[in-house]
C-alpha cells in the first residue's frame, strides 16, 4: 500500500485555514457579545423610570386638588397644594382609589409585596391586642416583621435592571430597605425620625427631595433606569412645619384651631417638596420617560376627619381608606379622570408591566392587577368609566380586626358597586351603594338580604382562604361595666372636622 505524502505547502495551508477560522470565530463571538451588551443597554435605556411619592395620614380631600370631578367637598378649601394641582393637570386622577389599609405599616408592607394586609397577617401598626377588659372581643395579634423570603417590588425591579432607592419612613421590622432590594436608602426609619427635622427642613421633606434628585442625576449619567420610593413623614409632626407657612394658615384660621394651622402648613410644605422633585425631573429632561405616582398611606389622622367622607385613620369607612391618587407619565392624557376602583397593591403589577417583567416572573401570590389598561390615552378632561382591573379575584376585601376610631373589629367587601361591612363583635352588617353614597349614609342591608348573604359568603371565603387573623371572644368582658373608650358603632361617621 502506498502512503499518501502530504506536502509542507498543504500543511501550511491547513494551518492558515484553521487560524483564519479561529480568528473569524473570535471576531463573531466578540461581535455577538458587543451586540448583546448593546441590546441590553438599549433595552435598559428604553425602560421608564418610576417614582412613588407616598404621603402619611393625608385625607382624600386634604389637597387643593379635587379628587372627584363632580362631588362637593372633594378638595380642601383651605390647604394650598399648587404643585400637586400642576401634577393633576398633567396627569390622571383616580376618584375611587384606596390604600390597602386604614393604618400605616400594613399599607407599607402591602405596597412592597403586592398582597393585602389580610393575606399578610399584618393589619395594625403595633401588635394589635387590646388589653382593656371592657370590650366584647380581643383584637387579633398583628404580624410586624417582613421576612427575607418575601419578594419585594424593589427586588423584582432590580433584577429587571433598575437602580433602586427608598427615602424616608420604612416602619417595618425585619431589616431596613437595604435588606429588601433597595440599593440606597435612609435606613430603617420610623415615626420618631421625623421629630428632629424642623425649619428649614420640616420633617426632612426637603432633605429627602435633595437626596432623590442627586440619585436621579447619578442614574441619568449611568444611563440606568431607576425606581424611587419617597415615604414622606408628613403629615406627622405638624408642629415642625415652616414658621412662615404656619403664620400664613394662622391668619386663615384667625386664631381658631391652631393645631389645624400647623397641619395645613405641613401639607403645603410637603407640596413644596414634591414640586422640587417634579421640577428636577423636567430639568434633567426625564419627563418623557418617567412615571410619577402620588398617594397617601391611609386616610386622615391626628384627630382630623373628612367632611365628605365618614371615618378616618383606623376605620374602614371611606374616610379611612379612600385616598388621593394621581399618576403622570408618558402616554397619560393631561387632566384626565378614572373612576375605576383601584387599590395600593395594584401598583406592584403596574410597575412590573412598565419594567417589561414577563408575567410568569411575577410573584405567584400577587393580589393586585396592573393599572396600565386604565392609563391609555383618552380625550383631555374625560373620565375612564367602568374599566376593569384584572385581579385574581373580582372582590376587594379590607380587614381590620381591631378596636380603633370608634368602630369594633370589622371587615368590608366591595363588589358590583356595593360595599358591605361586617362587624365581628355582633355579626351586624351594613350595605351601601358606594358609587352613589360615598358618605355611607343610607344602609341598604335591611332591604337587600340576598345581597348580604352573597357578599357575606364571599367575604368569609376570602378571609378563610388567606388565613386572615380574626378577633376572639373576650371572656372577661362584663357588659355591666362602662368605659370612656367604649366603642359606639357609627360614631366615626358623625365626628367630622371641616378643613
N, C-alpha and C positions, 0 to 999 in steps of 0.2 A: 504494500500500500504506500502510495506517495503522500508525503507530507506537504500540506499547503504552506508555503512560505509567505509570511506577512512582511512586507517591506517597511522600513523605517518611515517612509512617507505616509503609508497607510496608518501606522500607529499615531504619528503626529496629527494626522487629520482627525482621527477619532478623538484624541485628547482635546483638540481645538473645539470640536463639536460639543464635547462634554462640558468644557469650561464655559463656552458661549451659552450653552443651555442653562448651566447653573447661574450664570450672571443674569440671564433674562428672567429666570425664575425668581431670583432675589429682587430684581427690579420690580417684577409684577407683585411680589409679596409686599415689598416696601410701598408700592403704589396703592395696593389694597388697604394696607394699614393706614396710609395717609387719607385715602378716600373714606375709610370707616371713621377715622378721627374727625375728618371734615364734616361728614354726615352727622356725627354725634354733636358736634359744635353747632351745626346749622339747626338741628332739632332743638338743642338747648336754647339757642337764641330765639327760636320761634315760640317757646313756651311763655305763657303770660306770667307776670309777677302777681302775687296775691297778698293783699294787706287786710287783716281783720282788725277793726277798731272796736273794742269791747268796753262799754261804759259800765258803771256799777250803780245799781239801785236807781236807774233813771226810768221814770214812768213813760208810758206810751205817748202821753200828751205833754211831756216835760220839755219839749223843744218849741221854738217858734215856727218850726216846720209842721204843717198839718199832716197827720198820719192817716187821714181819711178824706176822700175827695168831696164828701157832702156832709158828714156828721158835724154838728155843732159841738165844740168842746174838744176837738181832736188835736188841738195845739194849745200851747201856753200863751196867754195874753200878756204875760209879764216877762218871762225869761226870753232873752235875746240870744239866738244862735245863728248869726248870719252866715258862718262858714258852712254849716250843715244845710242852710237854705240853698246855698250855691251848689252843694253836692247833690241835693234833691233835684235841683233844676237841671243838672247834667245827667241824672240817673233815674233809677226806678225805685218807687216807694211801695212797700208792702203794707196794706191796711189791715191784714189779719196774720201778722207774724207773732210767733210765740217763743219765749225762752223755754228750754227743756224743763226748767224747774222754777219754783217761786222763791228760791233762795240761792245763795252764791255758789258754793263749791259743787253742788250737784250739776248745775249748769256747766261749770268749767270742765268737769270730767266728761260730761256728755259731749261737749264740743271737741274734746281731744280724741274721743273713741268712736263717735258716731252712733252711740247707743243711748237708750233712755235711762234716766236715773232709776226707774223701777227695775229694769233689767240688770243694772249695775249694783243694785242694793245700796245705792248712795243717794239718800233722799233728804238729808239735812246737813248743814254745815258742821254741827257738832255731833256727838254720839247719838243724840236723839231721844234718850229715855227721859221721861218726865217723872221726877221723883215725888211730886206733890200727890198726896193721897186722895184728895177730893176730886178725882176725875174718874169717869166710868171705865176708861181704858188706860193702858200703859203704852206710850208711843213706841214704835219699832226702833230697834237698835240700827243705826246707820253706819255703813262702812265709811272709812275715812282715808284709805290708802290706795293709791294707784299701783297696781302690780307690774313688775317688769315684763311679764309676758303679754301684757295688753298692747295692742298695736295702736299707736297714735297717728294722727294726721301728719305730724312732723316727720315721723319715721317713714311713712309712705311717700311723702313728697321728697324727702332726702334721697331715697332710692331712685326716684324719678329724675334726679339731677339738680334738685333745688338746694340753695343755701337757706338755712332756717334760723329764725331768731324769735325770741319771746322777751318782751319788755313788760315790767310791772308785776302785778299781783298774780301769783301762781295758786296759792291757797289749797294745795293738795299735798297730803303726806305721801311718802314713798319715793323721796328724792325730788330734786328740782327739775326744771325743764331740760337741763343738760343730760339727765338720765333717761329722757324720753324723746330723743330725736332732734333737739334744738342745738345747733352749732354754738350759738351765743345766747346769753340771757342775763337777767338781773339776779338769777338765783331763786331760791325757794322763799319767796316773799308772801307775807300775809297782810292782814289789815293794819297791823301795828307799824308797818314800814312807811305808811303814808304820813303819819303824825309828825314826823321830824321835818318834813318839807313844807316850808312856809314862804311867804312873799320874799323874794321874787319868783319862786318856783313852787307854786302851790301844789301839794301832794305829788310832786315830781312830774307834773304834766309836761312841762317844757323840757325837763331833762330827758324824759323818755323820747320826746319828739326829736331832740338833738341826736340821741344815740341811734334812733331809727334812720334818720336822714344820713348819718355817717355810714351806716350799714348799706343803705341804698347806693351811695356813691361807690363804695367798695365793690359791690356786685356788678354795677354798671361797667366799671373798669375791667372787671374779670370776665365780662360778658356771660354772666351766670344768672339764671332766673332765681327769684327769691320768694320765700314765704315769710311774712312777719305777722306776729300777733301782738298788738298793743293791748294789754289788760290794764286799763286805767284804774287807779284807786278812786278817782272821783266818780260818784258824788260823796264818798266818805270824807270825813274831816272837813266839813264845810267851813269851820272856823279858820281854816288855813287859806281861804281864798284871798286873792289880791285885795289889798286895802282899798284901792281906787274903785275896784269893781263892787266891793261891798257898799261903799258910800253911795254909789250910783243906785243900788237897789234899796238902800235905806231911805233915800229920797222918794222912791216909788211907793214904799210902804208907809212913809210919813210917820216913822216911829213905832208902827204896829208890827208885831210878829218879827222881831229882829232875827230870830233863827232862820226864818224863811228868806230874809235878805241874804244871809250867808249861803244858804242852799242854792238860791238862784244865781248868786255870784260865782259859786264853784262850777255850776253848769255852763256859765258863759266863759269862764276861764278854760274849761275843757274844750269848748268850741274853738277858742283861740288856738289851743294846741293842735287840734285837728286841722285847723286852717294852715298851720305851718307845715304839716305833713303833706297836705294836698298841694300847697304851693311848691314844695320841693319836688314833688312828682312832675309838675309842669316844668320847673326849671331844669330838671335832669332829662327832659324830653322822654319821659316814660309813660305819659298819659295813654298813648295808643296801644300800650301792651301791658297795662296794669289794671287789675280789678281791685276795687276798694269796697269793703263791706263795713257798715256801721250798725251796731245793735247794742242792746243792754242785756245784762246777765239775768235780770228779773224786773218786776215792776217796782213802783216807788217804795222807798224805805225811809227809815228815820222818822216815822210817825206821820209822813205825808200820805195823802190819799188822792187818787184821781177823781176829778169832779164828774167826769162822764162815766167812768168805769167803777164798779164796786170792788172792794177789797184792795189789798196792797201786798207788799212783801210777806211771804209766809202763807198766802191764801191762793187757792186755785181759781178764785173768781178772776174775771178778766183783768182787773187792775193789778193782779199779782203776776200774771204770766204773759199778757199781751204787751209787746214791746215795740219800740221803733226799729225798723229795718230798712236801710237804704243801700242800694248797690249801684256803683258806677263802674264803667269799664268799656272795653271795645265791643261794639255791636249793640250796646244797650241804648235804647231810644231816650233822648233827653226828656225830662219832665213827664215821665210815664208812670202808670199805676198798675198794681196787681192785687186783686182781692182774693186770690187763692190762699187757702190756709197752709202756712208753712211753719216749720219748727227749727230750732237751732241745730239739731243734729242732721238736718238736710244739708248743712254746709260741707260736711265731710265728703259725701259722694260728689257734691258740686265741685269741690276743689280737685278731687281725683279726676273728674272728667276734663276740667280745664287743663290739668297737667298731663293729659294723654295717657293716664294709667288704665290699662285694659281692665274690664270689669272682673275678669277671672282672677285678677290680682288684688281686688278689693277685699278687705276683711269679711269673712263669711257672716259675721254676726251684726253687720251694719243694719240699722233700723230706719235710716233716713233714705230719701230719694233725691236725686240730682235736681237742682233748680234750673239747670241750663235751658230746658224747653220753655220756661217762663220768661227767659231773658231775650228771646228772639226779637228782632226789630219790629216795631209797630208804629202807627201814626203818633206824632207828638201829642202828649196830653191824654191819650186814650188809656183805657183800663183793660188788662187781661182778665177775663171773667171766666170762672168755672173751668179753668185749665187744671189738669191733673198732675200731681207729682207721683211718680211710680215708686211706691214703698212696698216692702214685703207684706204689709197689712194695710187695709184701707182706713181703719180707725186710728185715731190718735188718742193715746192714754197718758194722763198725768196722775202721779201718785204722791200723796203727802200724808203718810201715816203718823202724824204728829199733831200736838196742840200748839197753835200759834195764831196770832192775829184774829182771835175771836172765833175761829172755827175749830171743831173737833177733827180728829183724823178723817181724811176724806180722799176720794179719788174722783176723777172726771174722765169722761169719754166723749170725743167728738166724732160724729158720723152723720152724713147726709144732711148737713145744715143744722143738726141738733147737738146740744151739749147736755149731758146728764151728770149730775152729782150723785155720789153715794157716800153717805156719812156712816162711818163704820161703828160708831157707838150705838146707833139706833136702827141702822138699816134704812133710814129715810132717804128718799130720792127727790131730786128736783130736776126738771127738764125745761130747757129754754130753746126757742128758735133763734139761735145765737146770731145769725146773719142780720136779722131784723131787730133783735133785742140784746144788743151787746151790754146794756146796763143790767141785764138779768133781773128784770122787774116782774115778768109775767110767767110764773111757774105753771107749766102745762102738764106736769106729772099726773094730777088727778084725772085729767080727761084723755090721757094717752097711755093707758095701761098696757096695751100690746107693744108699744114702742119701748116703754120702760122695761118690759120683760125681755125684749130682744137686746136692748142695749146692756142690760144687767148681765145677760149671758155672755155677751162679747167681752165685757169688762172683766168678769170673773175668769173667763177662759184665758185672756191675755195675762192677767196677774199670776195665774197659776202656771202658765206656760213659761214665763220668765223667772219664776221663783221669787216674786216680789215679797219683801218683808212686810208683815202685817202687824198692826197693833194688837195687843192682847187684853183680855179682861182684867180689870184691876179688882182683885178680891178684897182689897182694903177699902174700897170705895163705900162711903156712907152718904146716901142722898140727903140725910137729915142735916148734915153739916153744910156750911156755906163757905165760899172762898171769894175773895175780892178778884181773883183771876179766873173765876169760873166762866167757862165758855158759854156764850149765848149765840147760837147759830144765827147767822144773818147780820150780826152787829157790824161785821166788817163791811157789809154792804151800805150801812147807813152812815158810818163815820167817814166823811169825806171832807177834804180840805181843799179849797179852791186857790190855786196859784198858777 
